[in-house]
Amino acid sequence: MFDHVLVGADERAGSRDAVALARKLVSADGTLTLAHIYRGEPHVWRGSSPPYEAAEHELARELLEKVAHDAGIDAELRSHGATSVG
């Protein structure tokens, strides 16, 4: 068992499997964190803007809340905009 487990989450079926495995790996008093990386642009001039970034962040939060609800878990939720998941 682990004290902290971080798992990437999205709309795909593999995400549900990953969350199910994470539930088994986290200790009873441990912390489970769901994370989602959304497409973010590093330069405003490339098409991104603060309102766009805020909207993407909100969509990611809603997605993570749905994943947690569907899995019946209480988890920390984290999202971040980046040009790649890596």
N, C-alpha and C positions, 0 to 999 in steps of 0.2 A: 504494500500500500504506500501511496505517496501523499505528502502533505499539500502539494500544489500540482494540479494538472491543468495544462493549457491545451485547448483543442480548437482547431480552425473549424468554422461552421459556415455553411451556405445553404442553398435550396436543394442541393443534390442528395440522392439517396446515400452516397458514401459518407456524407456529413452525419446522417442519423446513426450510421454504424460507428463512426468515430466518437460521437457523443456517448453512445452506449458503452463502448470500451472505456472511455474516460470515467464514466460513472463507476465502473468496476475497479479502476485503478486508484481512485482518490479515497483516502482514509475517511472514516466517519466524521472526524472533526477537521478534515482538510478543506481546501478551497478549490473549486472547479471554475475555470475561466473559459468562457467562449469568446473567440476572437474572429473578426472578419476584416479582410483587407479589401478595400474598394479602390477603384482606379482614381488616383489623384495626380494632378499635374504639378510639377515642381515650380513652374513659372507661370505667373498670371497671364502673360502675353500669349501663352500656348492654348488659351481657351478656357482656363479655369478662372474662377472668381470666388470671393468669399461667400456669396449666396449659394453658388453651386456646391462648394465644399460643405457648407452647412446642410444643404439638402441631401447630399450623398451620405453624410455622417448620420443624419436622421433616418434615412432608409436602411442603413446598416444596423442601426440600433433596433429598429422595428423588426428586422430580419432576425437578429439575435434574440430578441424577446420572444418571437414566435418559436424559434428553435427550442429555447428553454421551456416555454410553456408546453409545447408538443411532447417534449421529453419528460415533463413533470419534474424538473430540477430547479433548484435555486442556485444560480451561478453569477459570478461577476461577468460583466459584458464589456468588451473592449473592441474598438474599431479604429482603423487608421487608413488614411489615403496614401497610396504609394504607386509608383510606376510599375512595380512588380511585387509579387507575393514574397519572393526571396529577399 
